[in-house]
């Protein structure tokens, strides 16, 4: 699972931007109240991201049910794959955060390096390009 998470973490996905900040706050918490508050925010964000990615994957599957050209099928399969990978990574992060919340308080802090401005820009552009590519095909072939 660790190599899978490294692979997904290497992809330029915009969902990493808020998730990494909240995970960093959770792992940097020194009190139980801080852990619970940061865990709650991270859980709410991950829940919304999972719902959104599952809805997007379902939309792509519905598009593939129609008679569409091969290029649209390839775009749809890539879109479904990206969303499923994101959901698996988000669920794994939630399980890790839950185990961290339940662990004893005096624990070594994990240092999560923040994303640079260039990494954020690439992630946003890559996500927007993927969304635009899929939505343009969805609008044409719905």
N, CA, C and O atoms as CSV, one atom per row, in Angstrom:
chain,resi,resn,atom,element,x,y,z
A,1,UNK,N,N,0.827,-1.192,0.000
A,1,UNK,CA,C,0.000,0.000,0.000
A,1,UNK,C,C,0.870,1.254,0.000
A,1,UNK,O,O,0.480,2.289,-0.542
A,2,UNK,N,N,2.045,1.155,0.609
A,2,UNK,CA,C,2.922,2.316,0.675
A,2,UNK,C,C,3.384,2.740,-0.720
A,2,UNK,O,O,3.423,3.933,-1.022
A,3,UNK,N,N,3.732,1.776,-1.565
A,3,UNK,CA,C,4.170,2.138,-2.918
A,3,UNK,C,C,3.006,2.712,-3.728
A,3,UNK,O,O,3.202,3.618,-4.538
A,4,UNK,N,N,1.804,2.193,-3.514
A,4,UNK,CA,C,0.634,2.742,-4.188
A,4,UNK,C,C,0.401,4.184,-3.766
A,4,UNK,O,O,0.133,5.039,-4.609
A,5,UNK,N,N,0.500,4.461,-2.481
A,5,UNK,CA,C,0.290,5.828,-1.997
A,5,UNK,C,C,1.379,6.772,-2.514
A,5,UNK,O,O,1.101,7.934,-2.808
A,6,UNK,N,N,2.610,6.281,-2.625
A,6,UNK,CA,C,3.666,7.120,-3.200
A,6,UNK,C,C,3.378,7.425,-4.664
A,6,UNK,O,O,3.622,8.537,-5.134
A,7,UNK,N,N,2.856,6.430,-5.385
A,7,UNK,CA,C,2.504,6.641,-6.790
A,7,UNK,C,C,1.407,7.699,-6.911
A,7,UNK,O,O,1.534,8.644,-7.690
A,8,UNK,N,N,0.333,7.538,-6.139
A,8,UNK,CA,C,-0.780,8.488,-6.208
A,8,UNK,C,C,-0.336,9.867,-5.731
A,8,UNK,O,O,-0.761,10.882,-6.284
A,9,UNK,N,N,0.512,9.910,-4.714
A,9,UNK,CA,C,0.999,11.192,-4.212
A,9,UNK,C,C,1.871,11.898,-5.240
A,9,UNK,O,O,1.985,13.124,-5.218
A,10,UNK,N,N,2.481,11.146,-6.131
A,10,UNK,CA,C,3.291,11.747,-7.180
A,10,UNK,C,C,2.478,12.336,-8.319
A,10,UNK,O,O,2.997,13.131,-9.103
A,11,UNK,N,N,1.213,11.957,-8.422
A,11,UNK,CA,C,0.362,12.491,-9.479
A,11,UNK,C,C,-0.029,13.936,-9.159
A,11,UNK,O,O,-0.251,14.274,-7.996
A,12,UNK,N,N,-0.114,14.781,-10.174
A,12,UNK,CA,C,-0.492,16.179,-9.915
A,12,UNK,C,C,-2.011,16.329,-9.785
A,12,UNK,O,O,-2.692,16.655,-10.758
A,13,UNK,N,N,-2.529,16.092,-8.596
A,13,UNK,CA,C,-3.959,16.182,-8.340
A,13,UNK,C,C,-4.223,17.328,-7.369
A,13,UNK,O,O,-3.518,17.479,-6.372
A,14,UNK,N,N,-5.234,18.126,-7.662
A,14,UNK,CA,C,-5.506,19.323,-6.859
A,14,UNK,C,C,-6.050,18.991,-5.471
A,14,UNK,O,O,-5.951,19.824,-4.571
A,15,UNK,N,N,-6.612,17.820,-5.272
A,15,UNK,CA,C,-7.138,17.451,-3.963
A,15,UNK,C,C,-6.067,17.346,-2.893
A,15,UNK,O,O,-6.368,17.374,-1.700
A,16,UNK,N,N,-4.806,17.223,-3.322
A,16,UNK,CA,C,-3.712,17.145,-2.357
A,16,UNK,C,C,-3.489,18.456,-1.625
A,16,UNK,O,O,-2.976,18.461,-0.506
A,17,UNK,N,N,-3.864,19.558,-2.238
A,17,UNK,CA,C,-3.536,20.866,-1.664
A,17,UNK,C,C,-4.203,21.061,-0.300
A,17,UNK,O,O,-3.496,21.320,0.675
A,18,UNK,N,N,-5.538,20.947,-0.185
A,18,UNK,CA,C,-6.121,21.114,1.154
A,18,UNK,C,C,-5.897,19.901,2.055
A,18,UNK,O,O,-5.795,20.043,3.273
A,19,UNK,N,N,-5.822,18.722,1.464
A,19,UNK,CA,C,-5.666,17.511,2.265
A,19,UNK,C,C,-4.322,17.488,2.978
A,19,UNK,O,O,-4.245,17.128,4.152
A,20,UNK,N,N,-3.274,17.867,2.279
A,20,UNK,CA,C,-1.943,17.845,2.880
A,20,UNK,C,C,-1.861,18.829,4.045
A,20,UNK,O,O,-1.243,18.529,5.066
A,21,UNK,N,N,-2.477,19.998,3.899
A,21,UNK,CA,C,-2.449,20.975,4.989
A,21,UNK,C,C,-3.173,20.478,6.234
A,21,UNK,O,O,-2.686,20.645,7.352
A,22,UNK,N,N,-4.339,19.865,6.035
A,22,UNK,CA,C,-5.090,19.352,7.192
A,22,UNK,C,C,-4.391,18.154,7.829
A,22,UNK,O,O,-4.387,18.023,9.053
A,23,UNK,N,N,-3.801,17.282,7.015
A,23,UNK,CA,C,-3.068,16.141,7.577
A,23,UNK,C,C,-1.862,16.629,8.368
A,23,UNK,O,O,-1.543,16.080,9.422
A,24,UNK,N,N,-1.199,17.647,7.867
A,24,UNK,CA,C,-0.056,18.209,8.575
A,24,UNK,C,C,-0.478,18.788,9.927
A,24,UNK,O,O,0.223,18.623,10.925
A,25,UNK,N,N,-1.624,19.464,9.950
A,25,UNK,CA,C,-2.123,20.001,11.220
A,25,UNK,C,C,-2.478,18.878,12.190
A,25,UNK,O,O,-2.223,18.989,13.389
A,26,UNK,N,N,-3.067,17.799,11.675
A,26,UNK,CA,C,-3.414,16.676,12.547
A,26,UNK,C,C,-2.167,16.060,13.155
A,26,UNK,O,O,-2.105,15.845,14.366
A,27,UNK,N,N,-1.169,15.772,12.323
A,27,UNK,CA,C,0.043,15.135,12.819
A,27,UNK,C,C,0.871,16.065,13.692
A,27,UNK,O,O,1.708,15.606,14.469
A,28,UNK,N,N,0.646,17.363,13.572
A,28,UNK,CA,C,1.365,18.310,14.417
A,28,UNK,C,C,0.643,18.652,15.705
A,28,UNK,O,O,1.159,19.418,16.519
A,29,UNK,N,N,-0.545,18.095,15.905
A,29,UNK,CA,C,-1.324,18.392,17.112
A,29,UNK,C,C,-0.626,17.861,18.350
A,29,UNK,O,O,-0.083,16.756,18.349
A,30,UNK,N,N,-0.648,18.662,19.403
A,30,UNK,CA,C,-0.002,18.243,20.650
A,30,UNK,C,C,-1.011,17.930,21.751
A,30,UNK,O,O,-0.651,17.320,22.758
A,31,UNK,N,N,-2.263,18.335,21.577
A,31,UNK,CA,C,-3.284,18.049,22.586
A,31,UNK,C,C,-4.357,17.168,21.966
A,31,UNK,O,O,-4.500,17.109,20.745
A,32,UNK,N,N,-5.103,16.490,22.816
A,32,UNK,CA,C,-6.175,15.620,22.329
A,32,UNK,C,C,-7.282,16.450,21.693
A,32,UNK,O,O,-7.907,16.014,20.725
A,33,UNK,N,N,-7.533,17.656,22.236
A,33,UNK,CA,C,-8.555,18.518,21.647
A,33,UNK,C,C,-8.152,18.964,20.238
A,33,UNK,O,O,-8.977,19.010,19.325
A,34,UNK,N,N,-6.879,19.286,20.084
A,34,UNK,CA,C,-6.377,19.673,18.764
A,34,UNK,C,C,-6.448,18.525,17.781
A,34,UNK,O,O,-6.789,18.717,16.614
A,35,UNK,N,N,-6.127,17.327,18.254
A,35,UNK,CA,C,-6.216,16.150,17.382
A,35,UNK,C,C,-7.650,15.918,16.927
A,35,UNK,O,O,-7.901,15.658,15.750
A,36,UNK,N,N,-8.580,16.011,17.852
A,36,UNK,CA,C,-9.984,15.755,17.510
A,36,UNK,C,C,-10.497,16.808,16.524
A,36,UNK,O,O,-11.188,16.478,15.560
A,37,UNK,N,N,-10.160,18.060,16.768
A,37,UNK,CA,C,-10.619,19.128,15.866
A,37,UNK,C,C,-10.029,18.950,14.465
A,37,UNK,O,O,-10.758,19.023,13.475
A,38,UNK,N,N,-8.721,18.719,14.372
A,38,UNK,CA,C,-8.086,18.547,13.069
A,38,UNK,C,C,-8.551,17.269,12.377
A,38,UNK,O,O,-8.698,17.233,11.156
A,39,UNK,N,N,-8.781,16.225,13.163
A,39,UNK,CA,C,-9.296,14.979,12.596
A,39,UNK,C,C,-10.703,15.192,12.028
A,39,UNK,O,O,-11.038,14.648,10.976
A,40,UNK,N,N,-11.515,15.975,12.718
A,40,UNK,CA,C,-12.872,16.243,12.245
A,40,UNK,C,C,-12.860,17.000,10.921
A,40,UNK,O,O,-13.613,16.668,10.005
A,41,UNK,N,N,-12.005,18.019,10.821
A,41,UNK,CA,C,-11.909,18.773,9.564
A,41,UNK,C,C,-11.397,17.883,8.427
A,41,UNK,O,O,-11.916,17.931,7.312
A,42,UNK,N,N,-10.384,17.079,8.717
A,42,UNK,CA,C,-9.832,16.189,7.690
A,42,UNK,C,C,-10.858,15.155,7.253
A,42,UNK,O,O,-10.971,14.856,6.064
A,43,UNK,N,N,-11.604,14.608,8.202
A,43,UNK,CA,C,-12.632,13.624,7.869
A,43,UNK,C,C,-13.728,14.244,7.015
A,43,UNK,O,O,-14.180,13.627,6.050
A,44,UNK,N,N,-14.156,15.442,7.351
A,44,UNK,CA,C,-15.195,16.108,6.560
A,44,UNK,C,C,-14.706,16.371,5.133
A,44,UNK,O,O,-15.446,16.152,4.175
A,45,UNK,N,N,-13.475,16.835,4.991
A,45,UNK,CA,C,-12.927,17.089,3.663
A,45,UNK,C,C,-12.813,15.791,2.867
A,45,UNK,O,O,-13.195,15.744,1.697
A,46,UNK,N,N,-12.291,14.745,3.493
A,46,UNK,CA,C,-12.139,13.472,2.781
A,46,UNK,C,C,-13.490,12.896,2.385
A,46,UNK,O,O,-13.625,12.318,1.306
A,47,UNK,N,N,-14.493,13.048,3.248
A,47,UNK,CA,C,-15.835,12.565,2.921
A,47,UNK,C,C,-16.383,13.281,1.689
A,47,UNK,O,O,-16.933,12.643,0.791
A,48,UNK,N,N,-16.232,14.603,1.646
A,48,UNK,CA,C,-16.701,15.357,0.481
A,48,UNK,C,C,-15.927,14.992,-0.778
A,48,UNK,O,O,-16.513,14.879,-1.855
A,49,UNK,N,N,-14.622,14.808,-0.653
A,49,UNK,CA,C,-13.826,14.422,-1.815
A,49,UNK,C,C,-14.213,13.035,-2.334
A,49,UNK,O,O,-14.293,12.818,-3.543
A,50,UNK,N,N,-14.450,12.102,-1.414
A,50,UNK,CA,C,-14.856,10.754,-1.838
A,50,UNK,C,C,-16.205,10.813,-2.551
A,50,UNK,O,O,-16.377,10.200,-3.605
A,51,UNK,N,N,-17.158,11.543,-1.986
A,51,UNK,CA,C,-18.465,11.666,-2.647
A,51,UNK,C,C,-18.331,12.288,-4.034
A,51,UNK,O,O,-18.947,11.819,-4.991
A,52,UNK,N,N,-17.535,13.330,-4.138
A,52,UNK,CA,C,-17.346,13.990,-5.425
A,52,UNK,C,C,-16.681,13.081,-6.453
A,52,UNK,O,O,-17.109,13.021,-7.605
A,53,UNK,N,N,-15.642,12.379,-6.034
A,53,UNK,CA,C,-14.946,11.486,-6.977
A,53,UNK,C,C,-15.826,10.300,-7.388
A,53,UNK,O,O,-15.788,9.871,-8.542
A,54,UNK,N,N,-16.604,9.779,-6.464
A,54,UNK,CA,C,-17.505,8.681,-6.835
A,54,UNK,C,C,-18.583,9.153,-7.808
A,54,UNK,O,O,-18.954,8.428,-8.732
A,55,UNK,N,N,-19.080,10.370,-7.597
A,55,UNK,CA,C,-20.075,10.918,-8.526
A,55,UNK,C,C,-19.466,11.129,-9.914
A,55,UNK,O,O,-20.104,10.839,-10.926
A,56,UNK,N,N,-18.240,11.630,-9.955
A,56,UNK,CA,C,-17.576,11.832,-11.238
A,56,UNK,C,C,-17.330,10.503,-11.952
A,56,UNK,O,O,-17.514,10.411,-13.165
A,57,UNK,N,N,-16.922,9.487,-11.219
A,57,UNK,CA,C,-16.706,8.172,-11.836
A,57,UNK,C,C,-18.024,7.607,-12.356
A,57,UNK,O,O,-18.068,7.020,-13.437
A,58,UNK,N,N,-19.090,7.782,-11.592
A,58,UNK,CA,C,-20.397,7.294,-12.036
A,58,UNK,C,C,-20.858,8.017,-13.298
A,58,UNK,O,O,-21.446,7.404,-14.189
A,59,UNK,N,N,-20.594,9.311,-13.371
A,59,UNK,CA,C,-20.945,10.079,-14.563
A,59,UNK,C,C,-20.178,9.560,-15.778
A,59,UNK,O,O,-20.744,9.445,-16.865
A,60,UNK,N,N,-18.904,9.249,-15.601
A,60,UNK,CA,C,-18.111,8.718,-16.711
A,60,UNK,C,C,-18.616,7.349,-17.138
A,60,UNK,O,O,-18.647,7.043,-18.330
A,61,UNK,N,N,-19.010,6.526,-16.179
A,61,UNK,CA,C,-19.553,5.202,-16.517
A,61,UNK,C,C,-20.841,5.353,-17.300
A,61,UNK,O,O,-21.070,4.613,-18.257
A,62,UNK,N,N,-21.687,6.297,-16.915
A,62,UNK,CA,C,-22.928,6.537,-17.653
A,62,UNK,C,C,-22.645,7.013,-19.072
A,62,UNK,O,O,-23.378,6.673,-20.000
A,63,UNK,N,N,-21.583,7.801,-19.242
A,63,UNK,CA,C,-21.243,8.259,-20.583
A,63,UNK,C,C,-20.780,7.087,-21.447
A,63,UNK,O,O,-21.047,7.057,-22.648
A,64,UNK,N,N,-20.094,6.131,-20.845
A,64,UNK,CA,C,-19.597,4.991,-21.606
A,64,UNK,C,C,-20.712,4.027,-21.993
A,64,UNK,O,O,-20.519,3.183,-22.867
A,65,UNK,N,N,-21.872,4.139,-21.357
A,65,UNK,CA,C,-23.002,3.283,-21.713
A,65,UNK,C,C,-23.583,3.636,-23.071
A,65,UNK,O,O,-24.299,2.834,-23.669
A,66,UNK,N,N,-23.280,4.823,-23.558
A,66,UNK,CA,C,-23.804,5.264,-24.859
A,66,UNK,C,C,-22.861,4.834,-25.974
A,66,UNK,O,O,-21.739,4.394,-25.726
A,67,UNK,N,N,-23.334,4.967,-27.191
A,67,UNK,CA,C,-22.524,4.649,-28.362
A,67,UNK,C,C,-21.627,5.851,-28.656
A,67,UNK,O,O,-22.060,6.816,-29.285
A,68,UNK,N,N,-20.384,5.787,-28.202
A,68,UNK,CA,C,-19.452,6.905,-28.338
A,68,UNK,C,C,-18.204,6.440,-29.089
A,68,UNK,O,O,-17.920,5.243,-29.123
A,69,UNK,N,N,-17.460,7.364,-29.687
A,69,UNK,CA,C,-16.233,6.999,-30.389
A,69,UNK,C,C,-15.163,6.448,-29.439
A,69,UNK,O,O,-15.252,6.620,-28.223
A,70,UNK,N,N,-14.172,5.797,-30.001
A,70,UNK,CA,C,-13.116,5.160,-29.211
A,70,UNK,C,C,-12.331,6.177,-28.389
A,70,UNK,O,O,-11.963,5.886,-27.251
A,71,UNK,N,N,-12.068,7.356,-28.936
A,71,UNK,CA,C,-11.305,8.359,-28.175
A,71,UNK,C,C,-12.066,8.780,-26.914
A,71,UNK,O,O,-11.451,9.051,-25.884
A,72,UNK,N,N,-13.379,8.834,-26.988
A,72,UNK,CA,C,-14.183,9.188,-25.819
A,72,UNK,C,C,-14.149,8.053,-24.797
A,72,UNK,O,O,-14.151,8.300,-23.591
A,73,UNK,N,N,-14.118,6.819,-25.275
A,73,UNK,CA,C,-14.010,5.666,-24.373
A,73,UNK,C,C,-12.681,5.716,-23.626
A,73,UNK,O,O,-12.640,5.476,-22.419
A,74,UNK,N,N,-11.596,6.025,-24.329
A,74,UNK,CA,C,-10.277,6.110,-23.691
A,74,UNK,C,C,-10.257,7.224,-22.654
A,74,UNK,O,O,-9.740,7.034,-21.553
A,75,UNK,N,N,-10.816,8.387,-22.993
A,75,UNK,CA,C,-10.879,9.501,-22.045
A,75,UNK,C,C,-11.722,9.110,-20.830
A,75,UNK,O,O,-11.351,9.414,-19.696
A,76,UNK,N,N,-12.843,8.444,-21.057
A,76,UNK,CA,C,-13.710,8.019,-19.955
A,76,UNK,C,C,-13.034,7.023,-19.037
A,76,UNK,O,O,-13.161,7.116,-17.816
A,77,UNK,N,N,-12.315,6.067,-19.612
A,77,UNK,CA,C,-11.620,5.067,-18.788
A,77,UNK,C,C,-10.506,5.727,-17.973
A,77,UNK,O,O,-10.314,5.393,-16.804
A,78,UNK,N,N,-9.776,6.657,-18.579
A,78,UNK,CA,C,-8.734,7.374,-17.832
A,78,UNK,C,C,-9.351,8.194,-16.697
A,78,UNK,O,O,-8.786,8.274,-15.607
A,79,UNK,N,N,-10.497,8.795,-16.955
A,79,UNK,CA,C,-11.182,9.607,-15.946
A,79,UNK,C,C,-11.680,8.732,-14.794
A,79,UNK,O,O,-11.549,9.093,-13.624
A,80,UNK,N,N,-12.247,7.588,-15.140
A,80,UNK,CA,C,-12.709,6.656,-14.103
A,80,UNK,C,C,-11.527,6.173,-13.270
A,80,UNK,O,O,-11.607,6.123,-12.042
A,81,UNK,N,N,-10.436,5.818,-13.936
A,81,UNK,CA,C,-9.253,5.331,-13.227
A,81,UNK,C,C,-8.709,6.382,-12.268
A,81,UNK,O,O,-8.384,6.065,-11.124
A,82,UNK,N,N,-8.607,7.616,-12.716
A,82,UNK,CA,C,-8.092,8.686,-11.855
A,82,UNK,C,C,-8.989,8.895,-10.638
A,82,UNK,O,O,-8.495,9.098,-9.529
A,83,UNK,N,N,-10.292,8.847,-10.839
A,83,UNK,CA,C,-11.214,9.035,-9.713
A,83,UNK,C,C,-11.174,7.868,-8.741
A,83,UNK,O,O,-11.240,8.076,-7.529
A,84,UNK,N,N,-11.069,6.656,-9.243
A,84,UNK,CA,C,-10.996,5.488,-8.355
A,84,UNK,C,C,-9.689,5.511,-7.563
A,84,UNK,O,O,-9.684,5.213,-6.369
A,85,UNK,N,N,-8.580,5.863,-8.221
A,85,UNK,CA,C,-7.311,5.981,-7.499
A,85,UNK,C,C,-7.401,7.035,-6.398
A,85,UNK,O,O,-6.880,6.835,-5.301
A,86,UNK,N,N,-8.054,8.146,-6.686
A,86,UNK,CA,C,-8.209,9.203,-5.685
A,86,UNK,C,C,-9.050,8.718,-4.504
A,86,UNK,O,O,-8.730,9.019,-3.355
A,87,UNK,N,N,-10.115,7.976,-4.773
A,87,UNK,CA,C,-10.969,7.469,-3.689
A,87,UNK,C,C,-10.191,6.491,-2.812
A,87,UNK,O,O,-10.290,6.554,-1.586
A,88,UNK,N,N,-9.420,5.588,-3.418
A,88,UNK,CA,C,-8.629,4.628,-2.636
A,88,UNK,C,C,-7.617,5.363,-1.764
A,88,UNK,O,O,-7.444,5.031,-0.592
A,89,UNK,N,N,-6.950,6.362,-2.339
A,89,UNK,CA,C,-5.970,7.128,-1.569
A,89,UNK,C,C,-6.629,7.898,-0.428
A,89,UNK,O,O,-6.075,7.974,0.669
A,90,UNK,N,N,-7.800,8.466,-0.675
A,90,UNK,CA,C,-8.499,9.205,0.381
A,90,UNK,C,C,-8.964,8.285,1.501
A,90,UNK,O,O,-8.886,8.651,2.674
A,91,UNK,N,N,-9.442,7.111,1.158
A,91,UNK,CA,C,-9.848,6.145,2.197
A,91,UNK,C,C,-8.636,5.691,3.007
A,91,UNK,O,O,-8.720,5.558,4.228
A,92,UNK,N,N,-7.517,5.456,2.339
A,92,UNK,CA,C,-6.306,5.050,3.055
A,92,UNK,C,C,-5.838,6.154,4.000
A,92,UNK,O,O,-5.444,5.881,5.134
A,93,UNK,N,N,-5.882,7.394,3.532
A,93,UNK,CA,C,-5.497,8.508,4.398
A,93,UNK,C,C,-6.428,8.618,5.592
A,93,UNK,O,O,-5.982,8.920,6.699
A,94,UNK,N,N,-7.722,8.377,5.383
A,94,UNK,CA,C,-8.660,8.445,6.508
A,94,UNK,C,C,-8.362,7.341,7.532
A,94,UNK,O,O,-8.413,7.592,8.736
A,95,UNK,N,N,-8.049,6.118,7.065
A,95,UNK,CA,C,-7.703,5.034,7.988
A,95,UNK,C,C,-6.429,5.368,8.768
A,95,UNK,O,O,-6.352,5.099,9.966
A,96,UNK,N,N,-5.445,5.943,8.108
A,96,UNK,CA,C,-4.212,6.326,8.805
A,96,UNK,C,C,-4.476,7.427,9.820
A,96,UNK,O,O,-3.933,7.396,10.925
A,97,UNK,N,N,-5.304,8.398,9.455
A,97,UNK,CA,C,-5.629,9.488,10.387
A,97,UNK,C,C,-6.399,8.951,11.588
A,97,UNK,O,O,-6.190,9.396,12.717
A,98,UNK,N,N,-7.292,7.990,11.339
A,98,UNK,CA,C,-8.055,7.399,12.439
A,98,UNK,C,C,-7.137,6.645,13.389
A,98,UNK,O,O,-7.286,6.751,14.606
A,99,UNK,N,N,-6.194,5.890,12.851
A,99,UNK,CA,C,-5.271,5.167,13.730
A,99,UNK,C,C,-4.372,6.143,14.485
A,99,UNK,O,O,-4.011,5.884,15.633
A,100,UNK,N,N,-4.007,7.254,13.863
A,100,UNK,CA,C,-3.203,8.260,14.548
A,100,UNK,C,C,-4.005,8.915,15.667
A,100,UNK,O,O,-3.468,9.189,16.740
A,101,UNK,N,N,-5.289,9.166,15.421
A,101,UNK,CA,C,-6.125,9.773,16.452
A,101,UNK,C,C,-6.244,8.853,17.663
A,101,UNK,O,O,-6.246,9.324,18.800
A,102,UNK,N,N,-6.344,7.558,17.431
A,102,UNK,CA,C,-6.527,6.604,18.531
A,102,UNK,C,C,-5.231,6.235,19.234
A,102,UNK,O,O,-5.261,5.573,20.272
A,103,UNK,N,N,-4.095,6.651,18.689
A,103,UNK,CA,C,-2.824,6.308,19.315
A,103,UNK,C,C,-2.604,7.183,20.542
A,103,UNK,O,O,-3.312,8.165,20.763
A,104,UNK,N,N,-1.613,6.805,21.326
A,104,UNK,CA,C,-1.294,7.595,22.501
A,104,UNK,C,C,-0.779,8.963,22.083
A,104,UNK,O,O,-0.194,9.122,21.011
A,105,UNK,N,N,-1.004,9.944,22.945
A,105,UNK,CA,C,-0.681,11.320,22.582
A,105,UNK,C,C,0.815,11.584,22.427
A,105,UNK,O,O,1.201,12.176,21.420
A,106,UNK,N,N,1.677,11.186,23.352
A,106,UNK,CA,C,3.093,11.506,23.142
A,106,UNK,C,C,3.673,10.630,22.035
A,106,UNK,O,O,4.100,9.502,22.279
A,107,UNK,N,N,3.682,11.151,20.848
A,107,UNK,CA,C,4.183,10.421,19.700
A,107,UNK,C,C,5.016,11.378,18.855
A,107,UNK,O,O,4.780,12.587,18.851
A,108,UNK,N,N,5.957,10.845,18.165
A,108,UNK,CA,C,6.797,11.684,17.315
A,108,UNK,C,C,5.943,12.333,16.237
A,108,UNK,O,O,5.133,11.678,15.580
A,109,UNK,N,N,6.140,13.618,16.074
A,109,UNK,CA,C,5.383,14.331,15.049
A,109,UNK,C,C,5.880,13.920,13.674
A,109,UNK,O,O,7.076,13.715,13.463
A,110,UNK,N,N,4.953,13.804,12.752
A,110,UNK,CA,C,5.314,13.531,11.370
A,110,UNK,C,C,5.440,14.861,10.651
A,110,UNK,O,O,4.567,15.723,10.755
A,111,UNK,N,N,6.512,15.015,9.936
A,111,UNK,CA,C,6.703,16.240,9.175
A,111,UNK,C,C,6.230,16.011,7.750
A,111,UNK,O,O,6.773,15.171,7.034
A,112,UNK,N,N,5.235,16.748,7.351
A,112,UNK,CA,C,4.722,16.688,5.996
A,112,UNK,C,C,5.124,17.983,5.321
A,112,UNK,O,O,4.695,19.066,5.720
A,113,UNK,N,N,5.941,17.863,4.307
A,113,UNK,CA,C,6.415,19.061,3.611
A,113,UNK,C,C,5.262,19.701,2.850
A,113,UNK,O,O,4.526,19.012,2.144
A,114,UNK,N,N,5.099,21.011,2.989
A,114,UNK,CA,C,4.028,21.680,2.242
A,114,UNK,C,C,4.352,21.703,0.745
A,114,UNK,O,O,5.513,21.644,0.340
A,115,UNK,N,N,3.314,21.789,-0.045
A,115,UNK,CA,C,3.501,21.868,-1.486
A,115,UNK,C,C,4.022,23.248,-1.858
A,115,UNK,O,O,3.607,24.256,-1.285
A,116,UNK,N,N,4.919,23.284,-2.807
A,116,UNK,CA,C,5.417,24.571,-3.282
A,116,UNK,C,C,4.364,25.203,-4.189
A,116,UNK,O,O,3.403,24.552,-4.598
A,117,UNK,N,N,4.563,26.477,-4.491
A,117,UNK,CA,C,3.620,27.174,-5.369
A,117,UNK,C,C,3.609,26.549,-6.760
A,117,UNK,O,O,2.560,26.480,-7.400
A,118,UNK,N,N,4.765,26.095,-7.229
A,118,UNK,CA,C,4.832,25.448,-8.546
A,118,UNK,C,C,4.075,24.125,-8.542
A,118,UNK,O,O,3.356,23.821,-9.494
A,119,UNK,N,N,4.229,23.337,-7.481
A,119,UNK,CA,C,3.496,22.070,-7.380
A,119,UNK,C,C,1.997,22.311,-7.327
A,119,UNK,O,O,1.228,21.579,-7.950
A,120,UNK,N,N,1.577,23.328,-6.590
A,120,UNK,CA,C,0.148,23.663,-6.529
A,120,UNK,C,C,-0.365,24.087,-7.899
A,120,UNK,O,O,-1.452,23.683,-8.311
A,121,UNK,N,N,0.401,24.886,-8.594
A,121,UNK,CA,C,-0.006,25.335,-9.918
A,121,UNK,C,C,-0.132,24.185,-10.901
A,121,UNK,O,O,-1.101,24.115,-11.656
A,122,UNK,N,N,0.842,23.279,-10.896
A,122,UNK,CA,C,0.787,22.121,-11.786
A,122,UNK,C,C,-0.396,21.231,-11.436
A,122,UNK,O,O,-1.078,20.724,-12.326
A,123,UNK,N,N,-0.643,21.037,-10.145
A,123,UNK,CA,C,-1.758,20.193,-9.722
A,123,UNK,C,C,-3.090,20.791,-10.161
A,123,UNK,O,O,-3.965,20.075,-10.648
A,124,UNK,N,N,-3.244,22.090,-9.992
A,124,UNK,CA,C,-4.500,22.740,-10.387
A,124,UNK,C,C,-4.668,22.697,-11.906
A,124,UNK,O,O,-5.759,22.406,-12.397
A,125,UNK,N,N,-3.606,22.982,-12.650
A,125,UNK,CA,C,-3.695,22.951,-14.107
A,125,UNK,C,C,-3.982,21.545,-14.635
A,125,UNK,O,O,-4.793,21.376,-15.546
A,126,UNK,N,N,-3.321,20.540,-14.065
A,126,UNK,CA,C,-3.564,19.165,-14.513
A,126,UNK,C,C,-4.992,18.730,-14.205
A,126,UNK,O,O,-5.635,18.076,-15.026
A,127,UNK,N,N,-5.483,19.089,-13.036
A,127,UNK,CA,C,-6.854,18.729,-12.677
A,127,UNK,C,C,-7.860,19.455,-13.562
A,127,UNK,O,O,-8.821,18.851,-14.039
A,128,UNK,N,N,-7.643,20.743,-13.779
A,128,UNK,CA,C,-8.553,21.498,-14.644
A,128,UNK,C,C,-8.523,20.983,-16.083
A,128,UNK,O,O,-9.563,20.926,-16.741
A,129,UNK,N,N,-7.346,20.610,-16.575
A,129,UNK,CA,C,-7.250,20.065,-17.933
A,129,UNK,C,C,-8.023,18.756,-18.046
A,129,UNK,O,O,-8.742,18.539,-19.021
A,130,UNK,N,N,-7.876,17.886,-17.049
A,130,UNK,CA,C,-8.623,16.627,-17.055
A,130,UNK,C,C,-10.120,16.851,-16.970
A,130,UNK,O,O,-10.891,16.196,-17.672
A,131,UNK,N,N,-10.534,17.773,-16.113
A,131,UNK,CA,C,-11.955,18.082,-15.981
A,131,UNK,C,C,-12.504,18.655,-17.283
A,131,UNK,O,O,-13.582,18.263,-17.731
A,132,UNK,N,N,-11.762,19.589,-17.895
A,132,UNK,CA,C,-12.215,20.201,-19.140
A,132,UNK,C,C,-12.303,19.167,-20.253
A,132,UNK,O,O,-13.267,19.157,-21.018
A,133,UNK,N,N,-11.300,18.298,-20.347
A,133,UNK,CA,C,-11.302,17.275,-21.387
A,133,UNK,C,C,-12.499,16.345,-21.228
A,133,UNK,O,O,-13.188,16.043,-22.201
A,134,UNK,N,N,-12.743,15.896,-20.009
A,134,UNK,CA,C,-13.880,14.998,-19.795
A,134,UNK,C,C,-15.203,15.717,-20.019
A,134,UNK,O,O,-16.079,15.202,-20.714
A,135,UNK,N,N,-15.356,16.902,-19.435
A,135,UNK,CA,C,-16.637,17.605,-19.549
A,135,UNK,C,C,-16.954,17.999,-20.988
A,135,UNK,O,O,-18.119,17.986,-21.385
A,136,UNK,N,N,-15.954,18.345,-21.765
A,136,UNK,CA,C,-16.212,18.676,-23.169
A,136,UNK,C,C,-16.736,17.445,-23.915
A,136,UNK,O,O,-17.641,17.563,-24.742
A,137,UNK,N,N,-16.180,16.278,-23.633
A,137,UNK,CA,C,-16.657,15.054,-24.265
A,137,UNK,C,C,-18.034,14.661,-23.738
A,137,UNK,O,O,-18.873,14.151,-24.480
A,138,UNK,N,N,-18.253,14.902,-22.457
A,138,UNK,CA,C,-19.552,14.560,-21.872
A,138,UNK,C,C,-20.651,15.432,-22.479
A,138,UNK,O,O,-21.742,14.947,-22.779
A,139,UNK,N,N,-20.358,16.715,-22.655
A,139,UNK,CA,C,-21.351,17.618,-23.234
A,139,UNK,C,C,-21.644,17.228,-24.687
A,139,UNK,O,O,-22.793,17.287,-25.125
A,140,UNK,N,N,-20.628,16.836,-25.422
A,140,UNK,CA,C,-20.827,16.452,-26.814
A,140,UNK,C,C,-21.598,15.157,-26.979
A,140,UNK,O,O,-22.376,15.021,-27.923
A,141,UNK,N,N,-21.399,14.209,-26.087
A,141,UNK,CA,C,-21.950,12.859,-26.279
A,141,UNK,C,C,-22.954,12.444,-25.206
A,141,UNK,O,O,-23.153,11.248,-24.996
A,142,UNK,N,N,-23.582,13.379,-24.533
A,142,UNK,CA,C,-24.549,12.958,-23.509
A,142,UNK,C,C,-25.888,12.660,-24.094
A,142,UNK,O,O,-26.812,12.294,-23.367
